[in-house]
Amino acid sequence: MADHDPPVAKVEVSGTAKVTGRPSRRRKGRRGKAKASASSQSSPQPSGTKAKGKARPKGSATKPEAAKAPRVEKTAAPPAQAPTQPVRPVSSMAAPSMAVPVGQPGGQGSGRQAYAAIDLGTNNCRLLIARPSGENFTVIDAFSRVVRLGEGIAQSGRLSDAAMERTLAALRVCADKLMRRNVYLARSVATEACRRATNGPEFIERVREETGIHLDIISAREEARLAVLGCHVLLEDGFGPAMIFDIGGGSTELVLIESTGTVPRILDWQSVPWGVVSLTESCGPEGTTQAERLERYRHMHSLVAESFSAFSKRVGPARESASQEGPLRLLGTSGTVTTLASLHLELPQYDRRMVDGLIVPAESMRGISTRLSSMAIEERRELNCIGRERADLVVAGCAILEAILDLWPAARLGVADRGIREGILRSLIASHSPGPASGIRNMTDTIRNAVHAR
């Protein structure tokens, strides 16, 4: 995969005729509405699902962090002193300018500024809007929609007209929310689908003209950095190296980190062009019999395992070292892991509060993957937390997950319903918040400067 540095992004929503809404409108009556959306719509599941708080099955997993709306994302305090230098030379990974004015600031020291992050992936379009809250931030609005922007890229190398129209419709919703929430600063990123498509730059320009949102096509390296920044706080306590991964629609990122106090140090990373959309399309139809479905699944697994082989050899010494320190630690952020975690809990509907921060036995995830790989698509559509939108893609996600469990054979898997958007928000708040954000800032700088050159 070609790895390139992203261009500088600018978002000028307030100056476009396509966006509706009044920037200054922010009434007390809207607060309750924002609270209701924050806890559920940021999930990777199809929008519109609401779950009742079902009790967790006994002995199934570690209890996730408590969730209230609006949601507060926690960040650990910075370490008392800088971590020791890694063995290999460190290369800086500079992020593009993130000073992206959208609305009017709330005034120096007011703490009322709203910040926003848009993550346009190969399969989903996601938005998160938050305000700083001390060393943390409080989510005030969220949006997620399956757009399948990367549909057909494996065959044509281009974004299809239908996929672009679906995505533009979702981005118009995002633009409207940016205005209605009086967002001060925002950063919008696009990942693998726009990196790979020959007409990706054309689409980025069209988005700017029609919505006012300036998307920043980020490199795989920047994508990995933001994912780690957004979810690493959910990694289990322990010693030695650990693995964090993000299974996307068009690519998968693996990041080897070492816990040093409260700030992780990135030891190595890898991005491969296999995500749930790209792998599904590359492997053709499922077949009509169980034998054909299982053969296709084995083929998917072998393709992903082969793409991981060089990285697996590189992290071999770290894997052995980590196993001597204690149980291997593994944390995943993606729709695949949150969906399988929901099936593990036997939830009637997706509930972020039950899933984000959950610890699941790896063997349970393997068992669910094996079961799903043999089922017909009609059967998968009937399962809670999968539905029609994910039924055809979840099998590819299972194949990728099993290849990761082979590479890093942890007994337990941490599940994160957070990632790139949260990483973007932490970066924005650290760079531009007038309030006390030193903890976020120190953590952001450390992770940015800790990615090793290969």
HUGI-V694537 format. One record per run of one state. SS is the DSSP state (2 for helix, 1 for strand, 0 for the rest). FROM is the first residue (numbers start at 0). TO is the last residue. If there is no record, write none. Layout:
# HUGI-V694537
[[SS FROM TO] [SS FROM TO]]
This chain:
# HUGI-V694537
[[0 0 11] [2 12 14] [0 15 26] [2 27 37] [0 38 60] [1 61 61] [0 62 70] [1 71 72] [0 73 88] [1 89 89] [0 90 99] [1 100 100] [0 101 112] [1 113 119] [0 120 122] [1 123 132] [0 133 134] [1 135 145] [0 146 151] [2 152 155] [0 156 159] [2 160 179] [0 180 181] [1 182 189] [0 190 190] [2 191 195] [0 196 198] [2 199 210] [0 211 213] [1 214 216] [0 217 218] [2 219 233] [0 234 239] [1 240 246] [0 247 250] [1 251 259] [0 260 261] [1 262 271] [0 272 274] [2 275 281] [0 282 288] [2 289 313] [0 314 314] [2 315 324] [0 325 328] [1 329 332] [0 333 333] [2 334 344] [0 345 350] [2 351 354] [0 355 357] [1 358 360] [2 361 373] [0 374 375] [2 376 380] [0 381 385] [2 386 389] [0 390 392] [2 393 406] [0 407 410] [1 411 415] [0 416 418] [2 419 431] [0 432 436] [2 437 447] [0 448 450] [1 451 451] [0 452 453]]
